[in-house]
Amino acid sequence: MLINYFINSNECFSYEVLRAAGYANYGGADLGEVIAITSKIRAGNEDDWLRLWKSAADRAFTNAKNSAMVGNRISTY
């Protein structure tokens, strides 16, 4: 599996990837997105890590803001 490859080839971020993936069970992460993001991070490249996760956070914030602007209510997942 791709996430196993990432964890084995990118030891400096492996804990953080497992932590992010672990939130999927509680609605705090999308496992597909975690895999998609980590597949683009070069081994040990902190700039990739920061840029890609910030981009994901910005996208989530924008989606939430747009949803609120059209009157969608907060989910009680």
N, CA, C and O atoms as a printed pandas DataFrame, in Angstrom:
     atom_number atom_name residue_name chain_id  residue_number  x_coord  y_coord  z_coord
0              1         N          MET        A               1    0.851   -1.185    0.000
1              2        CA          MET        A               1    0.000    0.000    0.000
2              3         C          MET        A               1    0.888    1.237    0.000
3              4         O          MET        A               1    1.977    1.236    0.573
4              5         N          LEU        A               2    0.412    2.282   -0.645
5              6        CA          LEU        A               2    1.192    3.506   -0.798
6              7         C          LEU        A               2    1.589    4.115    0.536
7              8         O          LEU        A               2    2.711    4.598    0.685
8              9         N          ILE        A               3    0.691    4.101    1.500
9             10        CA          ILE        A               3    1.021    4.716    2.793
10            11         C          ILE        A               3    2.152    3.946    3.489
11            12         O          ILE        A               3    2.987    4.554    4.158
12            13         N          ASN        A               4    2.187    2.627    3.339
13            14        CA          ASN        A               4    3.295    1.850    3.902
14            15         C          ASN        A               4    4.606    2.236    3.253
15            16         O          ASN        A               4    5.624    2.370    3.932
16            17         N          TYR        A               5    4.589    2.417    1.941
17            18        CA          TYR        A               5    5.802    2.834    1.238
18            19         C          TYR        A               5    6.273    4.177    1.776
19            20         O          TYR        A               5    7.460    4.359    2.046
20            21         N          PHE        A               6    5.346    5.119    1.932
21            22        CA          PHE        A               6    5.721    6.439    2.427
22            23         C          PHE        A               6    6.333    6.337    3.813
23            24         O          PHE        A               6    7.381    6.926    4.077
24            25         N          ILE        A               7    5.693    5.602    4.685
25            26        CA          ILE        A               7    6.177    5.486    6.056
26            27         C          ILE        A               7    7.574    4.871    6.082
27            28         O          ILE        A               7    8.438    5.321    6.835
28            29         N          ASN        A               8    7.796    3.852    5.267
29            30        CA          ASN        A               8    9.102    3.194    5.249
30            31         C          ASN        A               8   10.178    4.042    4.587
31            32         O          ASN        A               8   11.344    3.951    4.971
32            33         N          SER        A               9    9.824    4.862    3.607
33            34        CA          SER        A               9   10.830    5.641    2.894
34            35         C          SER        A               9   10.970    7.060    3.431
35            36         O          SER        A               9   11.845    7.797    2.977
36            37         N          ASN        A              10   10.151    7.453    4.364
37            38        CA          ASN        A              10   10.121    8.824    4.841
38            39         C          ASN        A              10   10.013    8.837    6.358
39            40         O          ASN        A              10    9.042    9.345    6.920
40            41         N          GLU        A              11   11.010    8.279    7.005
41            42        CA          GLU        A              11   10.950    8.066    8.453
42            43         C          GLU        A              11   10.706    9.331    9.262
43            44         O          GLU        A              11   10.062    9.277   10.309
44            45         N          CYS        A              12   11.205   10.461    8.798
45            46        CA          CYS        A              12   11.075   11.674    9.607
46            47         C          CYS        A              12    9.628   12.160    9.703
47            48         O          CYS        A              12    9.312   12.945   10.597
48            49         N          PHE        A              13    8.737   11.716    8.804
49            50        CA          PHE        A              13    7.345   12.140    8.848
50            51         C          PHE        A              13    6.382   10.995    9.151
51            52         O          PHE        A              13    5.172   11.214    9.203
52            53         N          SER        A              14    6.886    9.796    9.349
53            54        CA          SER        A              14    6.000    8.635    9.460
54            55         C          SER        A              14    5.008    8.750   10.619
55            56         O          SER        A              14    3.843    8.382   10.468
56            57         N          TYR        A              15    5.447    9.248   11.759
57            58        CA          TYR        A              15    4.545    9.382   12.902
58            59         C          TYR        A              15    3.403   10.334   12.570
59            60         O          TYR        A              15    2.243   10.060   12.879
60            61         N          GLU        A              16    3.738   11.444   11.943
61            62        CA          GLU        A              16    2.715   12.440   11.615
62            63         C          GLU        A              16    1.706   11.898   10.608
63            64         O          GLU        A              16    0.521   12.222   10.687
64            65         N          VAL        A              17    2.159   11.082    9.669
65            66        CA          VAL        A              17    1.243   10.489    8.687
66            67         C          VAL        A              17    0.297    9.515    9.379
67            68         O          VAL        A              17   -0.904    9.518    9.110
68            69         N          LEU        A              18    0.826    8.694   10.256
69            70        CA          LEU        A              18   -0.030    7.766   11.003
70            71         C          LEU        A              18   -1.040    8.519   11.861
71            72         O          LEU        A              18   -2.195    8.110   11.980
72            73         N          ARG        A              19   -0.600    9.612   12.450
73            74        CA          ARG        A              19   -1.499   10.424   13.283
74            75         C          ARG        A              19   -2.616   11.021   12.427
75            76         O          ARG        A              19   -3.785   10.981   12.810
76            77         N          ALA        A              20   -2.254   11.573   11.269
77            78        CA          ALA        A              20   -3.259   12.165   10.380
78            79         C          ALA        A              20   -4.236   11.099    9.894
79            80         O          ALA        A              20   -5.444   11.332    9.876
80            81         N          ALA        A              21   -3.733    9.945    9.504
81            82        CA          ALA        A              21   -4.597    8.862    9.020
82            83         C          ALA        A              21   -5.517    8.371   10.132
83            84         O          ALA        A              21   -6.651    7.973    9.866
84            85         N          GLY        A              22   -5.046    8.395   11.357
85            86        CA          GLY        A              22   -5.844    7.940   12.486
86            87         C          GLY        A              22   -7.078    8.785   12.737
87            88         O          GLY        A              22   -8.039    8.307   13.340
88            89         N          TYR        A              23   -7.071   10.024   12.290
89            90        CA          TYR        A              23   -8.235   10.891   12.467
90            91         C          TYR        A              23   -9.384   10.516   11.540
91            92         O          TYR        A              23  -10.511   10.974   11.728
92            93         N          ALA        A              24   -9.105    9.690   10.547
93            94        CA          ALA        A              24  -10.142    9.331    9.565
94            95         C          ALA        A              24  -11.335    8.648   10.238
95            96         O          ALA        A              24  -12.478    8.886    9.846
96            97         N          ASN        A              25  -11.094    7.822   11.222
97            98        CA          ASN        A              25  -12.185    7.121   11.907
98            99         C          ASN        A              25  -13.146    8.070   12.617
99           100         O          ASN        A              25  -14.286    7.704   12.903
100          101         N          TYR        A              26  -12.693    9.275   12.899
101          102        CA          TYR        A              26  -13.500   10.231   13.647
102          103         C          TYR        A              26  -13.964   11.405   12.793
103          104         O          TYR        A              26  -14.490   12.387   13.317
104          105         N          GLY        A              27  -13.768   11.305   11.468
105          106        CA          GLY        A              27  -14.192   12.370   10.573
106          107         C          GLY        A              27  -13.235   13.536   10.499
107          108         O          GLY        A              27  -13.563   14.567    9.912
108          109         N          GLY        A              28  -12.066   13.398   11.078
109          110        CA          GLY        A              28  -11.097   14.492   11.093
110          111         C          GLY        A              28  -10.106   14.454    9.956
111          112         O          GLY        A              28   -9.271   15.350    9.833
112          113         N          ALA        A              29  -10.180   13.439    9.128
113          114        CA          ALA        A              29   -9.277   13.328    7.976
114          115         C          ALA        A              29   -9.931   12.429    6.949
115          116         O          ALA        A              29  -10.803   11.621    7.267
116          117         N          ASP        A              30   -9.501   12.584    5.731
117          118        CA          ASP        A              30   -9.931   11.696    4.663
118          119         C          ASP        A              30   -8.708   10.869    4.281
119          120         O          ASP        A              30   -7.699   11.420    3.842
120          121         N          LEU        A              31   -8.792    9.558    4.445
121          122        CA          LEU        A              31   -7.633    8.713    4.201
122          123         C          LEU        A              31   -7.106    8.865    2.787
123          124         O          LEU        A              31   -5.894    8.860    2.573
124          125         N          GLY        A              32   -8.000    9.000    1.823
125          126        CA          GLY        A              32   -7.566    9.209    0.442
126          127         C          GLY        A              32   -6.755   10.484    0.291
127          128         O          GLY        A              32   -5.771   10.513   -0.449
128          129         N          GLU        A              33   -7.162   11.534    0.986
129          130        CA          GLU        A              33   -6.426   12.795    0.918
130          131         C          GLU        A              33   -5.068   12.666    1.596
131          132         O          GLU        A              33   -4.075   13.199    1.101
132          133         N          VAL        A              34   -5.015   11.962    2.726
133          134        CA          VAL        A              34   -3.735   11.742    3.402
134          135         C          VAL        A              34   -2.769   11.022    2.457
135          136         O          VAL        A              34   -1.603   11.400    2.344
136          137         N          ILE        A              35   -3.264    9.985    1.783
137          138        CA          ILE        A              35   -2.422    9.233    0.849
138          139         C          ILE        A              35   -2.013   10.111   -0.329
139          140         O          ILE        A              35   -0.853   10.088   -0.743
140          141         N          ALA        A              36   -2.947   10.879   -0.870
141          142        CA          ALA        A              36   -2.632   11.747   -2.013
142          143         C          ALA        A              36   -1.575   12.782   -1.646
143          144         O          ALA        A              36   -0.655   13.036   -2.424
144          145         N          ILE        A              37   -1.702   13.374   -0.475
145          146        CA          ILE        A              37   -0.733   14.386   -0.046
146          147         C          ILE        A              37    0.632   13.752    0.188
147          148         O          ILE        A              37    1.643   14.248   -0.309
148          149         N          THR        A              38    0.662   12.665    0.938
149          150        CA          THR        A              38    1.959   12.069    1.270
150          151         C          THR        A              38    2.664   11.488    0.047
151          152         O          THR        A              38    3.889   11.369    0.040
152          153         N          SER        A              39    1.910   11.129   -0.977
153          154        CA          SER        A              39    2.548   10.581   -2.179
154          155         C          SER        A              39    3.347   11.641   -2.923
155          156         O          SER        A              39    4.179   11.309   -3.768
156          157         N          LYS        A              40    3.105   12.912   -2.620
157          158        CA          LYS        A              40    3.809   14.007   -3.290
158          159         C          LYS        A              40    4.982   14.543   -2.487
159          160         O          LYS        A              40    5.719   15.398   -2.979
160          161         N          ILE        A              41    5.174   14.063   -1.267
161          162        CA          ILE        A              41    6.239   14.571   -0.399
162          163         C          ILE        A              41    7.511   13.764   -0.632
163          164         O          ILE        A              41    7.532   12.544   -0.470
164          165         N          ARG        A              42    8.566   14.472   -1.014
165          166        CA          ARG        A              42    9.858   13.797   -1.199
166          167         C          ARG        A              42   10.460   13.468    0.165
167          168         O          ARG        A              42   10.295   14.222    1.124
168          169         N          ALA        A              43   11.150   12.352    0.241
169          170        CA          ALA        A              43   11.713   11.864    1.508
170          171         C          ALA        A              43   12.503   12.962    2.211
171          172         O          ALA        A              43   13.444   13.525    1.652
172          173         N          GLY        A              44   12.103   13.254    3.441
173          174        CA          GLY        A              44   12.812   14.218    4.272
174          175         C          GLY        A              44   12.644   15.672    3.881
175          176         O          GLY        A              44   13.311   16.533    4.453
176          177         N          ASN        A              45   11.780   15.976    2.928
177          178        CA          ASN        A              45   11.652   17.343    2.446
178          179         C          ASN        A              45   10.588   18.095    3.242
179          180         O          ASN        A              45    9.391   17.968    2.986
180          181         N          GLU        A              46   11.045   18.867    4.198
181          182        CA          GLU        A              46   10.136   19.601    5.077
182          183         C          GLU        A              46    9.351   20.665    4.324
183          184         O          GLU        A              46    8.201   20.941    4.665
184          185         N          ASP        A              47    9.957   21.266    3.303
185          186        CA          ASP        A              47    9.238   22.267    2.517
186          187         C          ASP        A              47    8.032   21.654    1.813
187          188         O          ASP        A              47    6.956   22.252    1.796
188          189         N          ASP        A              48    8.203   20.459    1.229
189          190        CA          ASP        A              48    7.072   19.751    0.618
190          191         C          ASP        A              48    5.984   19.508    1.648
191          192         O          ASP        A              48    4.806   19.774    1.407
192          193         N          TRP        A              49    6.398   18.999    2.799
193          194        CA          TRP        A              49    5.455   18.668    3.869
194          195         C          TRP        A              49    4.614   19.884    4.243
195          196         O          TRP        A              49    3.385   19.824    4.267
196          197         N          LEU        A              50    5.297   20.985    4.532
197          198        CA          LEU        A              50    4.597   22.197    4.961
198          199         C          LEU        A              50    3.708   22.760    3.852
199          200         O          LEU        A              50    2.560   23.123    4.110
200          201         N          ARG        A              51    4.216   22.837    2.639
201          202        CA          ARG        A              51    3.463   23.416    1.526
202          203         C          ARG        A              51    2.209   22.603    1.222
203          204         O          ARG        A              51    1.130   23.170    1.046
204          205         N          LEU        A              52    2.342   21.287    1.160
205          206        CA          LEU        A              52    1.202   20.441    0.784
206          207         C          LEU        A              52    0.137   20.385    1.871
207          208         O          LEU        A              52   -1.054   20.427    1.565
208          209         N          TRP        A              53    0.540   20.292    3.129
209          210        CA          TRP        A              53   -0.456   20.270    4.203
210          211         C          TRP        A              53   -1.104   21.636    4.384
211          212         O          TRP        A              53   -2.290   21.711    4.705
212          213         N          LYS        A              54   -0.352   22.720    4.185
213          214        CA          LYS        A              54   -0.956   24.057    4.263
214          215         C          LYS        A              54   -1.969   24.236    3.143
215          216         O          LYS        A              54   -3.035   24.814    3.355
216          217         N          SER        A              55   -1.647   23.750    1.968
217          218        CA          SER        A              55   -2.575   23.835    0.851
218          219         C          SER        A              55   -3.874   23.091    1.164
219          220         O          SER        A              55   -4.963   23.579    0.861
220          221         N          ALA        A              56   -3.755   21.917    1.768
221          222        CA          ALA        A              56   -4.940   21.141    2.151
222          223         C          ALA        A              56   -5.757   21.891    3.203
223          224         O          ALA        A              56   -6.986   21.910    3.136
224          225         N          ALA        A              57   -5.083   22.505    4.170
225          226        CA          ALA        A              57   -5.775   23.259    5.220
226          227         C          ALA        A              57   -6.478   24.485    4.628
227          228         O          ALA        A              57   -7.615   24.792    4.985
228          229         N          ASP        A              58   -5.794   25.171    3.728
229          230        CA          ASP        A              58   -6.405   26.339    3.083
230          231         C          ASP        A              58   -7.644   25.935    2.286
231          232         O          ASP        A              58   -8.658   26.632    2.308
232          233         N          ARG        A              59   -7.558   24.807    1.583
233          234        CA          ARG        A              59   -8.695   24.309    0.799
234          235         C          ARG        A              59   -9.869   23.962    1.714
235          236         O          ARG        A              59  -11.014   24.290    1.403
236          237         N          ALA        A              60   -9.594   23.305    2.833
237          238        CA          ALA        A              60  -10.657   22.943    3.777
238          239         C          ALA        A              60  -11.298   24.202    4.378
239          240         O          ALA        A              60  -12.518   24.264    4.532
240          241         N          PHE        A              61  -10.490   25.185    4.711
241          242        CA          PHE        A              61  -11.014   26.426    5.276
242          243         C          PHE        A              61  -11.899   27.148    4.263
243          244         O          PHE        A              61  -12.980   27.628    4.604
244          245         N          THR        A              62  -11.437   27.221    3.025
245          246        CA          THR        A              62  -12.220   27.875    1.971
246          247         C          THR        A              62  -13.538   27.149    1.749
247          248         O          THR        A              62  -14.580   27.788    1.600
248          249         N          ASN        A              63  -13.502   25.831    1.726
249          250        CA          ASN        A              63  -14.733   25.055    1.555
250          251         C          ASN        A              63  -15.708   25.321    2.704
251          252         O          ASN        A              63  -16.908   25.476    2.477
252          253         N          ALA        A              64  -15.200   25.374    3.926
253          254        CA          ALA        A              64  -16.054   25.633    5.093
254          255         C          ALA        A              64  -16.650   27.031    5.024
255          256         O          ALA        A              64  -17.832   27.222    5.310
256          257         N          LYS        A              65  -15.841   27.997    4.648
257          258        CA          LYS        A              65  -16.311   29.373    4.544
258          259         C          LYS        A              65  -17.393   29.499    3.464
259          260         O          LYS        A              65  -18.417   30.148    3.676
260          261         N          ASN        A              66  -17.158   28.880    2.320
261          262        CA          ASN        A              66  -18.151   28.918    1.239
262          263         C          ASN        A              66  -19.444   28.222    1.652
263          264         O          ASN        A              66  -20.534   28.681    1.312
264          265         N          SER        A              67  -19.324   27.133    2.372
265          266        CA          SER        A              67  -20.498   26.406    2.838
266          267         C          SER        A              67  -21.311   27.256    3.805
267          268         O          SER        A              67  -22.540   27.283    3.736
268          269         N          ALA        A              68  -20.627   27.944    4.699
269          270        CA          ALA        A              68  -21.319   28.813    5.661
270          271         C          ALA        A              68  -21.995   29.982    4.954
271          272         O          ALA        A              68  -23.081   30.405    5.352
272          273         N          MET        A              69  -21.362   30.504    3.911
273          274        CA          MET        A              69  -21.921   31.649    3.190
274          275         C          MET        A              69  -23.233   31.309    2.492
275          276         O          MET        A              69  -24.071   32.190    2.298
276          277         N          VAL        A              70  -23.425   30.056    2.113
277          278        CA          VAL        A              70  -24.681   29.681    1.452
278          279         C          VAL        A              70  -25.702   29.142    2.443
279          280         O          VAL        A              70  -26.759   28.654    2.043
280          281         N          GLY        A              71  -25.391   29.227    3.739
281          282        CA          GLY        A              71  -26.359   28.866    4.757
282          283         C          GLY        A              71  -26.325   27.442    5.244
283          284         O          GLY        A              71  -27.217   27.025    5.983
284          285         N          ASN        A              72  -25.318   26.680    4.852
285          286        CA          ASN        A              72  -25.222   25.312    5.375
286          287         C          ASN        A              72  -24.909   25.363    6.857
287          288         O          ASN        A              72  -24.132   26.202    7.312
288          289         N          ARG        A              73  -25.517   24.464    7.602
289          290        CA          ARG        A              73  -25.295   24.429    9.042
290          291         C          ARG        A              73  -24.091   23.554    9.371
291          292         O          ARG        A              73  -23.679   22.715    8.569
292          293         N          ILE        A              74  -23.542   23.758   10.542
293          294        CA          ILE        A              74  -22.396   22.981   10.998
294          295         C          ILE        A              74  -22.836   21.550   11.249
295          296         O          ILE        A              74  -23.861   21.299   11.883
296          297         N          SER        A              75  -22.054   20.631   10.749
297          298        CA          SER        A              75  -22.349   19.206   10.938
298          299         C          SER        A              75  -22.111   18.814   12.390
299          300         O          SER        A              75  -21.215   19.340   13.051
300          301         N          THR        A              76  -22.910   17.900   12.866
301          302        CA          THR        A              76  -22.710   17.399   14.236
302          303         C          THR        A              76  -22.175   15.984   14.199
303          304         O          THR        A              76  -22.386   15.218   15.140
304          305         N          TYR        A              77  -21.495   15.629   13.143
305          306        CA          TYR        A              77  -20.913   14.300   12.909
306          307         C          TYR        A              77  -20.823   13.555   14.148
307          308         O          TYR        A              77  -20.359   12.414   14.150
